[in-house]
């Protein structure tokens, strides 16, 4: 029997997408081969998104695992310098955590 992973439509703005693309490209030394593959697949999915300068919202279908992984990355990445960037990171983290709670079980 094939397991189907359900996904949730998650809406990002351009800055959030750019940040997630950046951190999903980063290499992490202490993750398993399976986690590395999942990170690479997520990176590819985020890189396939086409940005439209006329719209500030981008919709991406993410699985519960991807939402969880992104939540961990956002929480653990202190690479923001300015106050608005820190605020955007905090808001994105809260939205990711809420999306994980709402995501259907696999």
C-alpha positions in Angstrom: 0.0 0.0 0.0 1.4 3.4 -1.0 1.4 6.1 1.6 0.3 9.5 0.4 1.7 12.5 2.1 -0.8 15.2 2.5 0.3 18.8 2.0 -0.9 22.1 3.2 -1.0 25.3 1.1 1.3 27.8 2.9 1.4 31.4 1.8 4.7 33.3 1.9 5.7 36.8 1.0 8.8 37.5 -1.1 11.1 38.1 1.9 10.0 34.9 3.6 10.5 32.9 0.5 13.9 34.4 -0.1 15.0 33.6 3.5 13.7 30.0 3.3 15.4 29.5 -0.1 18.7 30.7 1.5 18.5 28.5 4.6 17.3 25.4 2.7 20.5 25.7 0.5 22.7 25.7 3.6 24.6 22.5 4.3 24.1 21.0 7.7 26.8 18.7 9.0 25.0 16.7 11.7 22.0 15.4 9.9 21.4 11.9 8.5 21.4 11.0 4.8 17.6 10.8 4.9 17.3 14.3 6.4 19.8 15.6 3.8 17.7 14.2 1.0 14.6 15.7 2.5 16.4 19.1 2.8 17.5 18.9 -0.8 14.0 18.0 -2.0 12.6 20.9 -0.1 15.2 23.3 -1.5 14.3 22.2 -5.0 10.6 22.8 -4.3 11.2 26.3 -2.9 13.5 27.1 -5.9 10.8 26.1 -8.4 8.6 28.9 -7.1 8.3 31.7 -9.6 8.2 35.2 -8.1 5.7 37.6 -9.5 6.8 41.2 -8.8 3.1 42.3 -9.1 2.0 40.1 -6.2 3.5 39.9 -2.8 2.2 36.5 -1.9 3.5 33.1 -3.0 1.6 29.8 -2.3 3.6 26.6 -1.8 2.3 23.1 -1.0 4.3 21.8 2.0 4.0 18.5 3.8 3.7 18.4 7.6 7.4 17.2 7.7 8.5 20.1 5.6 6.6 22.5 7.8 8.2 21.0 10.9 11.7 21.2 9.3 11.2 24.8 8.2 10.0 25.7 11.7 13.2 24.2 13.2 15.4 26.1 10.7 13.6 29.4 11.3 13.8 29.0 15.0 17.4 28.1 15.0 18.7 30.6 12.4 19.9 33.8 14.0 21.2 35.3 10.8 19.0 38.3 10.9 20.7 41.7 11.5 18.0 44.3 11.4 15.0 44.7 13.7 12.4 44.3 10.8 14.2 41.0 9.8 14.0 39.7 13.3 10.3 40.6 13.4 9.7 38.9 10.1 11.5 35.7 11.4 9.4 35.7 14.5 6.1 36.1 12.5 7.2 33.3 10.1 8.1 31.0 12.9 4.7 31.5 14.6 2.9 30.9 11.3 4.9 27.7 10.6 4.2 26.4 14.1 0.4 27.1 13.6 0.5 25.4 10.2 2.2 22.3 11.7 -0.6 22.0 14.3 -3.3 22.3 11.6 -1.6 19.9 9.2 -3.3 16.5 8.8 -1.5 13.5 10.1 0.4 11.4 7.6 
